[in-house]
Amino acid sequence: MPLSRRDFAKRSAYTGAGVALVGSAGVLATAPGAIAAEVDDDGAHGQDAARGGHRFGYGELIPDPDGILALPAGFSYRILTHAGVTTLESGEPTPSNHDGTAAFAGPRGTTLLVNNHELKGARAKWPHPVPLTEGLVYDPAAAGGCTVVEISKHGDHVTEWVGIAGTSTNCAGGATPWGTWLTCEENSDRAGQNGMTKDHGYVFEVDPRDRRANLDPRPVKALGRYDHEAVVVDPRRGHLYLTEDAAGPNGLLYRWTPPRGFEHGRGKLRGLADDAGVLQAARCFDSGGNFVDDLSRATRTGTVYGVDWIDVPDRDARTVPVRKQFGDGEITRARKLEGMWWADGGAYVVSSYARTESPGAQHDGQVWFYDPKRRTLTLKVLLGVNPDPGADGALDGPDNITVSPYGGLVLAEDGEGVQHLFGATDDGRTYPIARNELNIGTAEEPEYSEFAGVVFSPDGRTLYAGIQTPGILVAITGPWRRHRARG
């Protein structure tokens, strides 16, 4: 049922236009370089903290003599997997291009990570594709997939094996409440395109605990075929929310409603009919009832939009890509809809940036919060355009996201120039956690790969993250602490 203007006005009033706190993440008002940055009590802007003079966070980042990861004093890292250097239990090299990751409690005190490998196109293009392990291959022509990384209780032993192979451009995804990983293909090549032998653009379920459950991979076609980025599960209502990273036109935010009587659980999604449930795209409107064509229209944190959901005509995109099946005025778009995380009773959703391809204001990152109870979308973080990406300080291009057990959010930067992991506190301040120091360019023209797959261990003591190129998975430990709100 569409959300009426009167209902929206009532529900948005409860949010206080973004001023009321929402669970552990609260209101994340600004970040370095933000539009409409808040001012600290002493008159300094939040971005000063990221450029030195830290009054919160963990202090300045100390250069790494090994040239991998700069961290605050008292923190350390350990390399768990390294493409072409470490090996799987089969003896084959670890695949490259690490991306989305989830962490699960394993048997005997172990931690299980499921790690995406964002490898697009034919296998011959890549020195270290995901190995074609017997029984775990969807399309033998595709290079991507997932590996499962098992870390011993004391962190002194790491084992890695293939979870799924023969998929394409496994970007982000999402953990399920029942303990599996949904890996998303950010590529919708048809069979016959770019050497592929099967259609791509789907979501697959990977079970880190039960290898047999991963045999004979089957796409969850009910969730649609498009350039998937991330997915979260509403554990109460059973809905799945999904992002699409696409342009020309910009991508969409989707909701999948399960069929009546369906009960989620391990392996249940892969047994669904291709047309099971209802796939819909978001249509937003402001407090005046005016349609919002693109999320770049929001220029202030605390902006609240009402959301209706519009049925997708052809979810398998047999002739027309899903995002092109809608005309102007039917749905709301956004550039580079990326990571998602379910917490605080709703979904955190990232839009990495907007430029001239978007009709609204240019920016270098948004984080929205979708409240399914009120059917509202609230802008929590807004990063202004970074004027000098090559200089350390201002942040841009958030991608993967997680909610910290110590409050607020942790985001992985996938922007221009210097790349960070950074946190955002409940009251809007941001602070750096790590800086990528692995130069994959030259001394004259340095280049640093994006961070990806940021996630805490189940006990909250370790932060895992990936450096996508060449493909390194690290475990970061140190004196984590909760950051107090100003008051």
Secondary structure, DSSP 8 states (H G I E B T S, - for coil): ----HHHHHHHHHHHGGGTS--TTT------TTBTT--B-TTS-BTHHHHTS--SSTT---B--TTSSEEB-TT-EEEEEEETTTSB-TTS-B--S-EEEEEEEE-GGG-EEEEEEE---SBGGG-SS-----TT-BS-TTB-EEEEEEEE-TTS--EEEEEEEEEES-EEEEEE-TTS-EEEEE-----TTSTT-SS----EEEE-SS-GGGGSS----GGG-SS-EEEEEE-TTT--EEEEE--TTTTEEEEEEE--TT----TTTGGGS-TT-SEEEEEEEE-TTS-EESBGGG--STT-EEEEEEEE-S-TT-SSS-GGGSS-TTTS-EETTEEEEEEETTEEEEEE--B-TTSSS--BS-EEEEEETTTTEEEEEEEB---S-TTSSS----EEEEEE-TTSSEEEEE-SSSS-EEEEE-TTS-EEEEEEE--B-S-SSS--B--EEEEEE-TTSS-EEEEETTTTEEEEEES---------
